[in-house]
Amino acid sequence: MPQSHAQVWIHVVFSTKNRIPYFQNKTFRTEMFRMLSYHVKELKCVSASIGGYDDHIHLLARLTRTITIAQLVEKVKTETSKWAKRAKDGNPAFTWQAGYGAFSVSHSLCNTVDEYIRHQARHHIRMSIDDFAKNTVLKSMNAMFGINILLENALQTLNIIQMPGPLVLTIKWHILSQPVGLG
């Protein structure tokens, strides 16, 4: 093949430092989404959708063949953080958390992920993060393995992100202070 071609879709999630709810201001949130899209496009990537809630964002993007996920996230977070510090409705103390989550997305599931990203406010109003974690993890584990996993004492140590479609559940375990019981 004389030329290179890539079609790599990713769903990126990152939050504000210490989960400070800077995006409660709808005007600021909308402008942040525009700035995120602008900087994704500046890197010659495709910004398919951007959404989020008070303290985090979701981004669905198609990478160019010459940029890594880490480069995309670093540049977008750096530039939007600079903008947020001086924006009309921004905050001079604004900063993003150091980490992020990035998940590959099949081209056939891009519309499903897009819907999920665009309806973040509706998604978060329905249930608290604790309720979401309990319901999602317990139901998913029971469906996958036919067992009930007791996570009551461990929920505080889980970092959970769920995408729609066929079960795609990523659980990042931290060092647990108490063992998780199986029943």
N, C-alpha and C positions, 0 to 999 in steps of 0.2 A: 504494500500500500504506500503510495508516494507521499501521502500527507497524513497527519495525525488527527484523530477525531475522538472526542470524549463527551459523554453525556452522563455526568455523575451528579445526582441529586442528593442533597443533604438537608436534614432538619436539624437546625442548631438552636439550642436553648441556653440562655444565660441570664443571670439576675443581677440586680444592683447589689453593691457591697452591703453586707449585713441585712439584706432583704428590705432596705428602706423603701417605702412605697412612693417613690417620686412620681409615678405615673397615675396617681389618683387624679391629677389635673388632666382633664381630657384633652385640652388644647396642647399641653406639653407632650402628652403621650402621642397624639396624632403627628405632631411635628417630629418627634423622635422616630416614629415609623418612617416618615419621609426621608429623614437624614440617613437612617439605616439603609433604605433602598438606594438612595443616591450613592452612598459609599460602596455598596455591593456592585452597582453598575460601573462605578469608577474603576473597579478592579477587573472589568470586562466579564463579570459573572452575571447571571440572570437572577433577579430578585422576583421570585414567583409570588410569595406572600409573606407578610409580616404581621404579627399580632402579639398579644401579650396581656398582662394584667398589671396590677399596681406595682409589682416589684420584679418582674421578669419579662423577657421577650422570647418569641419563637420566630424563627426565620426559615423559610424554605427557599433554597437557592440551588442553581446549577453552576457548578464550578467550571472554569475554563481549564484547559488542559495544562496550563502553566502555573497554576496556583494551588497551594496546599490548603487544607482546612484551617490549619494553624495560622497561616498567613492571612487568610480571609478574616478570621475571627479577630486576630490581633489588630489589623488595620481598621476594621469596622468599629471595634470597641474603643480604640485610641481616638479616632476622629470624632465619633459621636460623644465621647466623654468630654473632649475639648469644647465641642459645640454646646453641650448641656450646661457647662459651667458659666457660659456667657449669654445663653439664650434668654429672651424676655421672661419666659415662665420657668426657666431652669433654676439651678441651684449651684452656687460656687463650690459646694462640697460634693457635687455629684461624682460618683465613680462606679464602675462595674466590678463585680466580684472577679477574682483571678481566674477561676475555672469556667468550663462550659461543657455542655453535652452535645455531641454531634452523632447523628444517626443516618446511615444510608437509607435512601428511599427508592424503591422500585418505581420506574416511570409509570407503571400501571396503577400505583397507589398515590401519585402526586395529587390528584383531585381530592382524595380522602383526607390526606394530610393538610392540604390547603383549607378545606372546610374546618378541620379541627383548629387550625391556627387562627382563622378569621373569626371564630366564635369563642375565643378564650374568655371573654367577660361572662357569657352565658354559662360556660363550663364551670367557672369558679364560683358563680353565684349559687349553683345548685347544691354544692356541698363544701365543707371545709376541707383543707388538705389532709387533716387527720382522718376524717370520714372517708375521703377518697382513697387514702392509703389502705385503710382497713378493708374497705369493700373490694378494691381492686386486687390487692395481694391475696386476700383470703379466697375470693371467688376464683381467681386465676390459678392459684396453686391447687385448689380442690378440683377444678376442672382438668388441669393438666395431669395431676398425679393421683387423684381420687383420695386424697388425704386432707385433713384439716391441719393447718400450721398455726400454732399459737404465737402471734406476734405482738401481743399486748405490751410486753415489756421492751420489745425491740423496735417499735415503730419510731421512736425518737432517733434511732441510729440509722435509719434507712433514708436514702435519697431516691425518690421514686419519680419516674417520668413514664407516662403511658401514651402511646400513639394509637389511633383508631385502626380499624381493619383487622386482619387476622392478628391473633394475639402477638403483640410486640411489647414486651414488658422488660424494662431494664431496671435491675435493682442493684445499686451500688452499696455493698456492705461496708460498714466501718467496723472498727473493733467493738464487739458487743460486750457490754458490761455483764450481761446475764445470758446464758445459753437460750437458744430458741427451742422450745419443746415441740415434739411431734406427737400428734395424737390421732 
